[in-house]
Amino acid sequence: MPGAGTKRQISESGNPIDTVGKDKITPGRVLSDFEQICIAMPASGAVIAVRDLAGMLCTVSFGNALAVGTRLPTDSAFTRRCIETGEVVLCEDSESDPRIHPSVATRWNFRSAVAVPIQARGEVVAVIEVFCSRPSSIDLPAVGALKAVADSFAAMLIFDADNGGQPVVGGALEQPVVLPSLTAEEELTLVADPDTEAIEDQASRATSRKAAPPTQLLSDKPTPTRVWVIAATLLFVLSLLLLFLFRGAYRG
């Protein structure tokens, strides 16, 4: 049971973050919310484990649970189901739930448990597991509160990966994949597309103003052939004029 001797550990990766998105989300705020939920349940222990290429690394520990820096076993059907389905998994009583190994329940002294996925871009990148010493101790409001913590924790994970931190990992447990970082590049692309089209349209209009079509060029600029035609026409007209003058003078 949590109390004066409650263990509350935070990994070194939980450094303060100014902002994530529009709302201020700091590790202190998220972990404080998580701790208050665990106390209110009450929880005998809880962990937050983040996925990496080697498995599940415990980064937050509360009460009677795995220590920070240790690996969360992924051979448990309880944990695997949460990671593989991306759904909340609830255990009402560990003594009758085949997904919970009896030795694990005995070691950590719990009867009920819940696993809440932390997702980023449609992939489970971490998991929250909370354990209670009594059966059927986890209600829907508590699950809803844990989901809110999961969303905030996911934002911090993505933010950290986008700023040179640990990669965000998803996919199957046997074949994990490193997810792309925060959608900054996509957002830039979405913003740049209209501008690119506008620039190309402006350039096209500028080009059309500077370079006229070939038909206009032929009518506006003289060519050697055109010069000869004009000269021949003028000479012919001049010849007719001189001939007319000579005839008039001869008759007179």
Long-range contacts (C-beta under 8 A, 24 or more apart in sequence): 1-42, 1-44, 1-63, 1-133, 2-38, 2-39, 2-42, 2-43, 2-44, 2-62, 2-63, 6-62, 6-63, 7-61, 7-62, 7-63, 7-64, 7-65, 7-67, 8-35, 8-61, 8-62, 9-60, 9-61, 9-67, 9-68, 10-59, 10-60, 10-68, 11-59, 11-60, 11-68, 11-69, 13-59, 13-160, 13-165, 13-166, 14-59, 14-60, 17-156, 17-159, 17-160, 20-155, 20-156, 20-158, 20-159, 21-155, 25-152, 25-155, 25-156, 27-156, 29-152, 30-149, 30-152, 30-153, 30-156, 31-60, 33-145, 33-148, 33-149, 33-152, 34-60, 34-62, 34-128, 34-146, 34-149, 35-62, 37-130, 37-142, 37-145, 37-146, 37-149, 38-62, 38-63, 38-130, 40-142, 41-130, 41-132, 41-137, 41-138, 41-142, 42-132, 42-137, 43-130, 43-131, 43-132, 44-108, 44-109, 44-110, 44-131, 44-132, 44-133, 45-108, 45-109, 45-110, 45-130, 45-131, 46-128, 46-129, 46-130, 46-131, 47-72, 47-128, 47-129, 48-118, 48-126, 48-127, 48-128, 48-153, 49-126, 49-127, 49-129, 50-118, 50-125, 50-126, 50-157, 50-166, 51-83, 51-124, 51-125, 51-126, 51-127, 51-169, 51-170, 51-176, 52-166, 52-167, 52-169, 52-176, 53-167, 53-169, 53-176, 53-178, 55-173, 56-83, 56-126, 56-127, 59-126, 64-108, 64-109, 64-131, 65-108, 65-129, 65-131, 72-127, 72-129, 73-104, 74-173, 76-100, 76-101, 76-104, 78-113, 78-115, 79-115, 79-127, 79-129, 80-173, 81-115, 82-115, 82-116, 82-117, 82-124, 82-127, 83-117, 83-124, 83-127, 83-173, 84-124, 84-172, 84-173, 86-117, 86-119, 86-122, 86-123, 86-124, 87-117, 88-114, 88-115, 88-116, 88-117, 88-143, 88-147, 89-114, 89-115, 90-114, 90-138, 90-143, 92-135, 92-136, 93-135, 93-136, 94-135, 95-135, 109-133, 111-135, 111-137, 112-136, 112-137, 112-138, 113-138, 114-138, 114-142, 114-143, 114-146, 116-143, 116-146, 116-147, 116-149, 116-150, 117-150, 118-150, 118-151, 118-153, 118-154, 118-157, 119-150, 119-154, 120-154, 120-157, 120-158, 120-168, 120-170, 120-179, 121-168, 121-170, 121-179, 121-180, 121-183, 122-170, 123-168, 123-169, 123-170, 123-171, 123-177, 123-179, 124-170, 125-154, 125-157, 125-168, 125-169, 125-170, 125-179, 126-150, 126-153, 126-154, 126-157, 128-153, 158-182
